[in-house]
Amino acid sequence: MAVHLYLSLIPEALIASMLTPEEFGAYYAIGSEKKSRGQAIFFEIDPQFRGSGFQVDEAIKRCVPHEDGSPKQSIYISVYRVLENIPMEAIQCLYLTTQDGRTLGIDPSAQIPDVVDDLHLYREVSPVSPLVVSTLGPQAFYELIVKNPTSLIKLPAICFTELRLNDLAKDPLHADVGDLPYANLEHLRSCLAGIRSKTINTKMVDRLPTGILPFRMIKNGFFVGNTKTLKYFPFPDEKTLVDKYYRWWRSATS
């Protein structure tokens, strides 16, 4: 059986496994008696990756089938400062797994989405996970956090996604919220109006959001980058999700 390398983002960990991405997603999300259950978001890493400080070869050596022939589900290689120590070229496909274990794979794209709206809502995924509003598009937001910070806070690498604001992106104080599921919407309105009227271009809405990441609210996709490179994983449009990935989409929206 082949050994895969996975970079889990919630929580951050580098893991060796004999499971395919779909099997690993189900195992990691649905769990077992000794694990809590929840979403899984992870990258598949080039199996040839050997990074300084990661005992990948030793993990692969230990990743052998059980006596009954069943695959080894996971060998943890690292659970600390993983994302920043993996080169972007080693990151292959992104996988999103719903709470009931259905997994969607997303390949990277060379095209970063154009900036259309004035206001944006970002959910950072790893290594930190605040909810942030900004006047910056995804490329500029990444550069502010990782490459050219204007504050004392800087991250060596980041993964984040942009969430839909619908009409709040144009009129944060008066627009109808529609189907937006975010907690404390009045606070969100205030934060959006605040960055529009002030010189700051980002503001934290929630330092530690609770609950799952609402996959159905993803606006464009996921972004992962370090000080050298930004990679983009485009989220399929709703028609594609319904036509090709209906079971995953139904699970993600239920």
C-alpha angles and dihedrals in degrees: 000000000000119000116228129200116220130187107208115202100192096070104009110243142137110229136182115212141168090214123103115243092262092048092045092050091053092046093047096045103038093037129180138263091291096046135068117235130238146107122325125211116180145150126226109232126212104269089223091062114122112173128188110262095020117105093212097149092051091049092050089049089055094044098094132138120272120253091266090055096253116139123262104254102203145355112185113223100175139352100183132076092342104145095054091053098052116085115234092238089063092057110093123166129006120223127199117194124192124222091264093053106261113143132207120195121211125191121213123260129212091217119085110207118258119252109250109153127061094225131045138192118211130188110200110214106185147054086357127014115208125144110240136183120209146171088220126096119234096271094049092043091054091048091051093051100040113016112026111015119183092199132055090262117095132162123205090217138359143190118201142155133213117235128205121264096176110191093353087076088069103029111019097174103046110019120112111257092219112180097346106140099195121132120244097015093181089060090049090052090051093050092049093049090047097057091045093057100037136063093248116097101200135041131179113239098181126007095203113014115205127219131030127321104258102236091189089063096057107125104195113342146275128312126202125179148151131198090291109038144018120208125196127208109193117218112228118251118253095258091055091047092051095043100041108016103030098144092051092046093048089051092047093051099042 
